[in-house]
Amino acid sequence: MDMADASGTLLLDVAHRSWSQTVAERLEIPLEWLPPLYESGDIAGHLLPEAAALTGLAPGTPIVVGGGDQACGAVGVGVVRQGIASVALGTSGVVFVHDDTYQADEAYRLHSFCHGVPGKWHRMGVMLAAGGSFQWWRNHFASEELQRAQQEGKDVYEILTADAATAPLGSEGLLFLPYLSGERTPHPDPKARGAFIGLNLRHQKSHMTRAVLEGITFGLRDSMELIRESGIEVTELRVNGGGARSPFWRQMIADIFGIAVVTVNSTDGPAYGAAIMAASGVLQVEIPKLCEDWIQVTDRVEPNLVNQQKYEAYYQVYRSLYPTLQSTFHQLTDLAEHN
């Protein structure tokens, strides 16, 4: 097993990159039941003749250790040195930062795992419904846009983001809480719920679409704030996943985070990261060196300072909403479960 995946088992002494004898003893799990540990890029063995015959690969092909999905994704976009973080905009949203040292979040809000870079670690915050919130909005409230996308041969998300761009920053005082699946970071709460806050008669669909995008981005910034509190300074965000295709959303991320946002030439982050790990093992070249040689920045967006200041005020209101509504969310969830 690779170090990154092993970190998620709760059986690893992450700081020392070895199975935890203490935890294994408490759970009465014999250490010999646990697989050998390898760093990503290590050669764990070679393909046996019978496996080669089944796969069509050459006998003796090196078997190189890969990594967990997020570790591979980070390597695939070059998050392999201090100061660089990634934001993955898939169904869930992940803020991932490289760390040269190990430091645990005592409040259990951030994950502190071994990285796919040998001897390094990462810290990671995960929100459960990032792109998932936008998808929910598309599925239930964008029938006209879906029909138009089909007629014009366009991506419905491009139509929705273009419409959102016509609404003003802050959506005229409308905020969206993206807790449609509960939440994981920074509020580990399965009973958290989504909400629109601040609706009035002036609001149209464009305002609500923009509020969804802003709410998702505010939620992702919550993870970045925890990373900053831990002492890591991030100077560059590498954005990947389906949402990264939108220039409008990339600029919004830069403005809300106050950090430059870049895209890179690799668009299949996790798969490309696994390929880099494989190449590292076969070529005997360190993973950061391969990333430096093979991954190039294709676009860079700097924060708009005026927009950044405006978003800061909205973000502070956003941060106040979950503590205020937590008990209400729990009451509503309990009522729904007992109906």
N, C-alpha and C positions, 0 to 999 in steps of 0.2 A: 504494500500500500504506500502511496505517496504521502508526504508530510501534510500537504494542504487538505486532502480528504480525511486523513487521520485526525486532523485538528477538529473536525466536526463530529467525531465519535464520542466526545467527552471522556475518552480513555487515554488521551495523549497528554503528557507533560509538555505543553507547547513551548515553554521557555527553553527546555533542554532537549526538545525534539526526540523524545523517546517515550515508550509506553509508560504510563504511570503505575508503578507497583502499588502505590497506596490506593488508588481508585479501583484497580483490578482486585485487590484483596478485599476491599469493602463490598464489592459486588460479587465476590467469590467466582471470579473469572480467572482461570489459570493463564498465565502469561504465554504459555506455549500454544494456546488457542489463537493468539493474535498473530497476524502475518508479519513477515519482515518489513522493516521500514526503509524507504529509499527517498532520496531527494529527486525532484523532477529533473529529467535529463540523464539520470543514472542508467546504465545498462544493467537490466535485471537478469538477463539470460539471452539465449539464442533459440531461434525457431527449430523445433525438432522435425525430423523427416516426415513423420505422420501428419503433423500440423501443416507443414509446408505443402503436402499433397492435397490437403483439404482446402487450403486457401489459395493455391496457385503461386505462392511466394517461394523464394529460393530458400532451401535448407540453410540454417545458420544465420538467417537474417537477424540482426540485433533487435531485441525487445527492449525498448526504451520506456522508462517510467514517465507518465504524463502528470496530470494534476486535476484538482477540482475544477468545476466549471468557471467559477469566478477567478481563480488563480490563473487558469489558462486564458480567460478573457482579458485579464490585465496584462499578461505577457503579450498577447496578441495585438494590443494597442500601445505597447511600450511603457507600461507603468512599472518600471524596474529600477527606479532610483528615487531618492528622497526628493520631495517637493512636487512630484507629479501624482495626480489622482485621476481616477476615471469615474464617469457617471454612465451607467448602463440603463438605457431607457427601453426596457422590455415590458412584459406584463407587470413584473415587479420592477422596482427601481433600486439600484445598488450604487452606493458611493464607496469607492475602494481606494485606499492610499497605501503606497509602499512605505515600509518602515525598516530601518537598519537595525533597530533594537526591539526587544519585546516589552510591551507594557499592557497590562490587562485593565479593562474598564471595570472598576469595583462595583459599579451600579448596574452592570450587565446590559448596557444599552448598545455598545459596539462589540462586534466580534473581533477578537485578537487571535489570528490564525497564522500558521506557517505559510509563507508565500511559495509560489512556484519557482522563485529564484532561490537556489540553494543557500542556506544559512541566513535567509532574510525572513521578515514577517510582513503581515499586512493588517490593517484595521479596516473594518467594513461595517457600514450601516445599510439596512435593508428596509425599504417600505414595500408593503405587500401589493398595493394597487397603484402603480405609476401609470404606465401605458394601459394597464387594466382599467383605470378610471376613464381614460380617454376612449377606450374601446366600449365601455359601458355607455358613455354619452353618445357615441356613434350608433350603437346598436338600438338604442331606445328613443333617441330624440333627433336623429338625422336622416329620416326617411327621404326627405326632399333631396338632400345632398347625396345620398346613396344612389337615387335615381339619376341625378344629374351626372354623377361620376360614371355610371354605366353608359349613359347616352354619349358622353363626351370622351370616354376612354381615359379618364383621369383617376388619380388616387383620391378617394374620398377625404383622406386626412389632409391633403393639400387644399382641398376646397374649404374644409373646416378651419384650418389655420389661417387661410387668407381672409375668411370671414372674421375670425377672432382679431386679426390685425386691424380691422376697422373700428374696433372698440378701444376706448382710451385705456392707458395704463392704470391698473387698479380696478378696471371694470366698473368705474363709478361707484366705488364703495361696496362691491360685491366680492365675498370671499367664499372659497370652496374648501371643505375639509375632505381629503381623499381617503378616508378610513373605511372604504367600502368592504374590505375583507378583515376588519379589525386592523391592528397595526403591530409592527415589530420594533422599528427604531423611529423615534426615541421612546415611544410609549408602548411597551410590551403588553398590549391589552386586546384580547380577542373580542371584547365587547364594545370597542370603539366603533363609532358609526360615521358615515359621511354626512355632509350637510352643506347647504348653501346658506350663508349668513349675510344679511344686508339687502335682500331683495326689495325693490320698489317698482312703481309703475313705469319708470323710465327704462328699466332693463329689458333688453331684447335677447334673442338667441345668441347674437354675437358676443354680448357681455358675458353670458353664461359659459359659452365655449372658452372665452379667454380666461374666465375665472377658474375653470377646470384646469387649464394649463398652468396658470399661476399657482393654484393650490398644490398641484403635483410638485412644482418646482420649489415652493416654500417647504413642502414636506421633505424633499431631498436636501434642502439646505439645513434642515434640522440635524441631519447626519454630519454635514460638514462642520457645523458649529461644535459638535462633540469632538470631532477630529482636531479642530483648532484648540479646544480646551485641553486636549491631551498633549499639546505642545508641538504639534507638527504644523509647519507653515507650508501651505500649498500655493504654488505660483502658476500652475497650469492644470486645466481640466481637459481630459481627453474623453469626448462624448461618443458613445457607440450605441447600437441598437436601433430599432425602427424609428424612434423619435428623433434620432440624430440627423435624419435626412432633412429636417425642417430648418432652414436658415432663421426663420422667425423664432422658433423655440430655442435654438442655440443662442441667439442674441438675448432672449429672455433669461436663460440660465446665466449667461455672463453678467447681466445686469443685477440679478437677484443674488448671485453668489459673490459678486465683486471680484471675479477671477477670470482671466483670459480662457476662452473655450476654443479648443482645436479639434479638428478631425484628422484622421490619418489615412494612408493608402490601403490599410487592411480593413475590410468591411465584415469579415467573418471572424470576429475576435477570438472566441474560444477555440475554434478549429485551427485558426492560424497560430494561436499560442501553443497548441498541442504539437503542431508541425515544427515550430521553433524548438520546442523541447526535444523532439525526435532528432532534429538536425544537430542540436547541441551534443546529444549522446553519440551520434554517428561521427560527427566532424571533430568532436572533442574541443569545441569552442564554447566559451561561457555564454549563457543566455543573454545577459545584458549587451554583450558585444554583437550578437546576432541581431538583437532588436535595434541597436544603433545603426547597423549596416542595412537592414531590410525595411525598417519602418520610417516613413517620411510624413511630415505634417503636410496636409493638403489644403487646409483652410484655418484661419485664425480670426477670432472675433474678440475684440477688447470690450470691456464694460463701458457703457455710456454713463458718465459720471452723474449727469442730471437724473437719468432714469434710476440709477443705483440709489441715489438719495431718496427718491420718491418711493421706491420699492422697500427701502429700509423701514419707513413708517408703516407700510402695510404689513410687512413681515412681523413687526413687533405686536401688532394687533392679532395676527394669525397665531403667534406663539401663545397668546393668552387664552385662546378659545378652548383648547382641549382641557386644561385644568378647570375651566369654568363649567364645561359641559360634561365632564367625565361621569359624574353621578347620574345625570340625565340619560346619557348613553346606556349606562348599566341598568337603569330602571326600565328603559324601553326594551332592551334586549331581554330582560327577565319577563316582562309582560308578554312579549311576543312568543317566548318559549313555553309559556304556561297557558296560552290560549288554545 
